[in-house]
Amino acid sequence: MCMSKKYLIVYYSQSGNTKSAAELIQHVVDADLYEIEAQDPYPTNYKELLKRVREEMDENVDVAYKPVSIDVSSYDVIFVGTPNWGGKVALPLATFLKQQDLTGKTILPFLSHGGVGKQDIEDDLKELCPGAKVGSAYSAFQKVEEDDVEDVIAWMYQYMDRA
């Protein structure tokens, strides 16, 4: 692995599953870590959450997020973590990504899901990050567990060595 590259982990986590993956990645690679949070927090009740997310997706809402001070221009590789929201990136994270110039960056997506897999997350990221090289996503069913660590590390190094 080339140590001269700068790594960033930026993620949105609704239930903590994506956060646990982000923290694992940070434990393995020297990366700055930022959590994107919705300005107006989502409900913790699953049915209410789904209702709000569906409404926002149907209306193409750019969901506001709490301010963060990240200068993405200083990073070479950006790990992007999200729960799978109907095959899309979580809306607050999508808003953040749309506002960044990620041209020439390597985007390494990772996600958590409840049983649906990656769906269209990689394509969604390619649209949100024009000009960036988007790698294949690491996908975890719910939470990254201890026995998943080797798979996560193998996925990371597969792309980091080529970034």
Secondary structure, DSSP 4 states (H G I P E B T S, - for coil): --TTS-EEEEE--SSSHHHHHHHHHHHHS-EEEEE--BSSPPPSSHHHHHHHHHHHHHTT----B------GGG-SEEEEEEE-BTTB--HHHHHHHHTS--TT-EEEEEEEESSS-STTHHHHHHHHSTTSEE-PPEEEESS--GGGHHHHHHHHHHHHTT-
